[in-house]
Amino acid sequence: MFVAVGYIPVVLASVIAIATAQNASTTPDNGNLTTTPSPASTNCACGFYDPRNDRYYTDSLIVYFNETHAIPDDSFKVDTFTHHYEKGWAITYREGASASNIAYENGSTWNIDGGWLNLNVSGYDNQHLVNGAQLQSLRQDIQYGSFRVLMKSPGAWAGGTAMVMKLEHNETSSAELDLMNMDDSTNMAWVATTTANQEPQFSNGVNYTVLENDTLHLGPWDFLEYRMDWDEDTVDWYADTFLVHSTSTEDAGLWNVSTAAYFKHWSNGDADWMQGPPQNEVNAAIGWVRYFFNSSLPAANPDAMSGCSLADRCSTEDETLRYSTPTTPEMQHKPLLAMEEKKPWSADPAAVGLMAASVAFTAALLLHLLFRKLFVRDKSPRLRADVELSKLRPGASSATLLDADHKSPAFLDARLRSNSSRPLLGQSQSPNISTTTLGLTSGVSTPNRLSAFERSDPNGTDQIEPSANKVVYSPAISGTATPNPDLASFTGQKAATVAATEAQAEGAVAAANPGAKPPPMAPVRNRVDYLAGLVALCSLLVSCTHFILTFVPSVIMEYLPRHYDSELWARKTIEPFFFNEIWVGIFFTTSTRFLTTAYLRNGSLKGLAEKVVCRTPRLMIPITAVILFEYFLLDCGATKWLEYIPSVTWTTWVNTSVYPNFGWFINATLEVIYLIPNAAPQITWYYATGVLWTIPVQLQNSWLVLLGVVIIREINTPWKRFGYYGFCIINHWYALSWGSYFWFGLLLADLDITYKYRKSVQSTPVAHYPMLILAIILVLLSLANDLFSYHFGYTFSTEERGIHPDLYTGLPLSRTANAGYPSYTEPKLNGLVFCVCAQYIVELSTWAQKFLSTKPFLLLFPHVFTIYLIHGLVFWSIGSLVCVYFASQNLAYWLNMLLTAIICYVVLFAVLPIVTPVMEMLGKEITKSIWVGASEEPAVWRPTAWPFIAEEIIVSELDEREERKHGSDAVK
C-alpha cells in the first residue's frame, strides 16, 4: 500500500507534464521567449512583475501579428502624412507615410510561425518624397516600462532605410532604436540608439558585424528581439541579450513625462548617418509587440496595487500573455508638461518700462535731428569755400573692395581737420601760397557732381574703395595768391589774440579760427565712374550666385538633381556667364589699382605709409563688428529655418553654426587677418555664405603690391620693368597664389598712369579694335570654361591645375591624390585671364563705360561692402524662413523661388541705408583717428586758462568778489 501511495505523486506529475506538453504543442513558438505561466488572473488586475529588472508595471500592450491579420484598432493607428520639409544639413529628401505600405506576409522562420507585419519604404519620386510606413499607439500616457519587440531589419544592399521603435513626447523628449541597413550593408549596417531626436552617434550603437556571432545563435538580418528598459534613472537598449547602450533618463528628456509608442520604417537620404534613399521598395517587419509600462494618469499609480502579492501579478516573461490594458479616452490625450502649459501672458513692468524709455529716447533724437534740419539754420560766418562746397551734391560713402585714388600728397579733408595739424611726413607748404585762397585752375569749372572715384579722404583713412562723400580740389599754384576780402574781414576779428601764440607756418585761417574747415581746391576731372559701376555689378552677381547656390543649386552644381528642366537649360546657357565664381577676382585687380595709383603718380611715401597703417583696421573693424552682430543673431535663432532648406531646395551648400565660446570667435577673427593664402580661414565654415575667405587674400596681397610698387617705380627701363612683371606673375600663377591677380592689377595701373596706354591705344584704331575684340573673345572663353565640360566632357580647370606643384611632394598635382577640380578658394587661370581682359575692356570701351556709369550702379556703389558682408545673413535668415513657409503652403517651386528672391532683395536693399552708415562710422572714423595719431605730432600742451595766464584769472576773480562785497555793504 505504501508503495501504491508513493506512486500517486509520480502519476500526478506525469499527468501534469503530458497536459503541459499538449498545451505547448498547440502554441506557436513566438520569438524564443521563456515560457513561465503565471497563476495570476487573465486580466492581470494586479499588474505585471518584471523579474529581469525587479520592477512592477500597471499596464500592458501586447500584439502578436502572426496570430492576427488586422491591426488592433484599440491599440494602434496607421499614420498617413507628407512632410513639406525636413531638418538636417545633409537631408535632401522628404519623409512621408502611406497606409498602402503596411501589409501582412504569410511565412515562417525558425523563431516565428504564421507570418508577420511588413512595413515597406517605397522608392523616392521625382519630388524627392520617400513614402514609408508608421504605426502609432493610441496610448499617449506611457511612462516608464519594459518595451520588447520582435523586428526584422531592412534588407541588405537595398538602399539606406531605418526600422524604428520609438517612445516620444516631443522633439526634446524621446528615445528610439534604429535598425539601419545602409548603402554598404556589409561593413556599415548598424543598430543606433538616440535620444531627444539628436543625430545618431556611432559610439552609442553597435555594428551588425558585432551581433553576427554564435553566442546569439542568430543574426541581425533575421527576426531578433529588441528591448528598451526605461525607468526613473536610466534608459537601456538591448539586442537580444546584448546591451547596446545606456543613458540617463534626464539626458533623454524623459523624466516624469508621458509618451506614445511608434513603429516606423522610413528614409530621408541623410548622407551623414542613414544614407539612401532606396530606388525600389524595401521591406522591414514586426513579429510581435510586448510592452509593459505604467500610466502617467494619477488613477493608474502603481502604489495603488501595493496590496497585491507577487503571486497575483502577471509575469512579463510569460509568453502566453495576450492581455492588453483597455484604452480609455483619457489615455489617448497626452498630458502637457509643466513647461508646456499655457499660462496667461503678463508683461514684466521693468521690461516694458525699459522698452518705452528706449523708444521715447530714440524718437526724441530723431525729432531733434529733423527739427534742426528743417528749422534751425547755421548763422555762423561761413567761408567762401564752405559756400562753394554747399553747392555740391553730398555723396555717400561705404567700404567696398577698392582703395582711394589719391592724386596728390597734399590732400585736405573738407570737414575734419584744420591746417593747425603738423603731419610728420607732410611736405612743407610754400609761404607764398595763402590757404585763404580758393584757387581754380584755368579752364577748370567747379563740378556739381563728382564721381565716386574722384572723391578721396585725405586724412589717411585707408579706404577699401574710393570714398564717395569727399570733394577734393587740387591747388592752382601760380605765384603769390590773392587774399579773399570776405575771408580776411572775418579772420581779422581774432588774429590779434591768437596769432602771437601760433607758428607762422600753420596758416592764417587756422590762427584766426582753429576749428575752420580748410579751403578746398579743384583738380582736373578724370572720370572713373565706370570702375565704381564694375565693382557694383560684381557685387550684385556674386550675391545672385550665392542666392542660386542656396535656393536653385542645380543651376550651378551640375551633380545635384533639378526641379525643372529649365534649370538644366540655364546651366548650359546663361549660368557660366553671369553666375560664375571667377567674377570675384574683379575685386582683387581693381583694389590693387586704387592702392597704388597715388604712388605711381607722385612717388610720395606718405600715401603708402597711410595704407600700411590703416589697411587692416579699415577692413577688420567693420568686419569684426558685423560678424559679431551676425553671430548674436545666429545665437538667437535667426537661421533656425536654414537647416530645413536642403530638403526643399536640394542644396548641399548651406551650413552654419555658432561658436562654442567667445575664444573660438577671437581665434577665427584673427585667422582672417593673418592666415596665409591659399588656406581658407575657419570662419568660412561658420559665416553666412563664407565670403570672408577673400579678406586674408586682400590683406596679405596688399602688402605684396605696396612693396612691389616701390620696386616697380624704381625700374625705369621699360623692358626690365615689364620683364619683372612677367617674372612675378608667372611665379605666382605657378605657385597657385592669388598674387598673380594683384600683380596684373598693378600692371594695368602702371600702363595707364605711367605710360598712358589708353590714349595711345584708342588713338590707333588699327590696334584698338583688334585688341578689344581679342579681349572680348578671351572673356567669353574664360567664362565659357564650364560649357566645354557640359557639352564635351573636357574640364580645362582640372587639366590646368594638374600642372602646378603639390605642396607636400613637389610633384605635379595631376600625379598625386590631390588631383581634381580646383576648390572655390583656389585661383584659376581662366579667372585670371577673365579679370585682366574684363578690366581692359572696361577701361577702353566707351560703350562699357557708359553702361557702368549709369545711375543705378553709382547709387549702389557706396553700399558694396555692406552687400558683401550681409547678403548671406539675409538669404539664410529671412530667405530660409519664407522659403520654408511657402513650401508648407504647397506653392509651386518656381513661385516659391520668385517670391523668396523678391523678399530677400527688398530686405537687403532696405537695410543698406541703415547698416552702411554704421559700418562707415566704425571703419572710416576710427581709422582716421588711427592715422592722425600715427602721422601727426600731438598738440602742444597748454594750461586750461590759455590764452590767459593764471594770474589774470585770479586777479579778475578777486576783483569780482570785492565788488560783490562792496555792493552788499552798500545795500546794508
Number of C-alpha atoms within 10 A of each C-alpha: 6 6 7 7 9 10 12 11 10 10 11 11 12 12 12 11 12 12 12 11 11 11 10 13 10 8 10 15 16 20 20 13 13 11 14 14 14 19 12 18 13 11 14 21 16 24 26 25 21 17 11 9 11 7 13 26 26 23 23 26 21 18 22 21 22 22 15 14 16 10 18 11 10 15 18 19 15 18 15 15 14 14 16 20 23 21 16 18 21 25 26 27 27 23 22 22 26 20 17 14 19 22 16 18 15 11 11 12 11 12 17 19 17 19 21 27 24 22 27 28 31 24 19 23 11 9 12 20 24 26 29 33 28 26 22 18 21 20 25 23 24 26 23 26 25 24 22 23 23 23 27 22 26 28 18 17 15 20 26 29 32 28 30 23 24 22 27 23 23 15 11 15 21 23 27 21 27 22 26 29 30 27 21 15 17 13 12 16 25 25 26 25 28 20 25 18 15 13 13 18 11 13 11 14 21 19 18 21 14 11 20 14 12 8 9 14 8 16 15 26 19 17 22 22 22 21 24 25 18 24 19 14 13 17 23 19 25 18 20 17 12 15 15 22 19 17 18 17 22 14 16 20 19 29 18 14 22 26 26 21 21 19 22 24 30 27 30 29 25 19 16 12 17 26 22 23 28 22 15 11 15 25 21 26 26 24 26 22 17 23 22 28 26 22 24 20 15 8 8 14 14 18 9 12 16 11 9 12 10 15 13 18 24 26 25 25 19 14 19 18 21 14 15 18 18 12 14 11 8 12 17 14 14 18 18 12 11 9 7 8 9 8 8 6 6 6 8 8 9 9 10 11 11 11 12 12 12 12 12 12 12 12 12 12 12 12 12 12 12 12 11 12 11 9 8 10 8 9 6 6 9 14 21 17 18 17 10 14 18 10 12 14 13 15 17 19 25 27 29 27 26 27 26 29 23 25 21 20 19 18 19 25 21 23 14 14 17 22 22 21 16 18 18 12 14 14 12 10 13 10 11 11 18 18 23 24 20 22 20 19 18 7 6 11 12 18 13 11 13 22 22 30 24 26 21 27 24 24 23 28 28 33 31 26 28 32 29 25 20 23 28 25 26 18 21 17 13 10 8 11 16 12 14 15 11 11 17 15 9 16 19 13 11 12 16 12 12 14 16 10 10 14 11 11 15 18 21 22 26 24 26 21 18 16 15 20 21 24 26 26 22 19 20 14 14 10 14 16 22 24 24 27 27 24 27 26 19 19 27 16 18 23 21 17 21 23 24 21 22 26 26 23 25 23 25 22 16 14 9 15 19 20 18 11 8 11 19 17 12 14 20 20 13 14 21 21 20 16 23 20 18 23 23 18 22 23 23 25 27 28 24 28 27 24 31 29 24 22 23 21 16 13 18 17 15 20 25 22 18 22 25 15 18 25 23 20 21 25 25 19 17 23 22 18 14 18 20 16 12 19 22 13 15 20 14 11 13 19 25 15 20 25 20 23 30 27 28 24 26 23 24 18 15 20 21 20 13 18 16 8 8 11 10 14 19 13 12 18 21 16 19 24 19 14 20 13 20 17 13 22 24 18 23 17 17 17 22 28 24 20 21 22 23 21 22 23 25 26 18 18 22 23 14 15 21 19 14 16 22 16 12 19 15 10 14 9 9 10 10 12 16 15 12 14 18 16 10 16 21 14 13 17 18 14 17 21 19 24 27 26 28 28 26 24 26 28 22 21 23 21 13 18 15 13 12 12 16 17 11 13 16 14 11 11 11 10 12 17 15 11 17 18 12 14 20 17 14 18 21 16 17 24 23 20 19 23 20 14 14 14 9 9 10 14 16 17 19 16 16 17 22 20 15 18 18 19 11 7 9 10 14 16 21 18 12 15 8 12 17 16 15 16 8 11 16 15 23 24 18 19 23 23 20 25 25 22 22 19 19 17 21 20 17 19 16 12 11 15 20 13 14 23 20 13 12 12 21 23 16 20 30 28 25 26 24 27 25 18 22 21 25 21 22 21 29 27 20 19 29 27 19 20 29 22 16 19 20 13 11 10 13 10 17 12 12 19 22 12 15 23 20 12 17 22 18 11 16 20 14 11 15 17 14 10 16 22 18 16 22 21 15 20 26 29 14 17 25 22 15 20 19 21 12 17 21 14 12 12 9 6 7 8 10 9 11 9 11 11 11 13 10 11 12 11 11 12 12 12 12 12 12 12 12 12 11 12 11 10 9 8 6 6
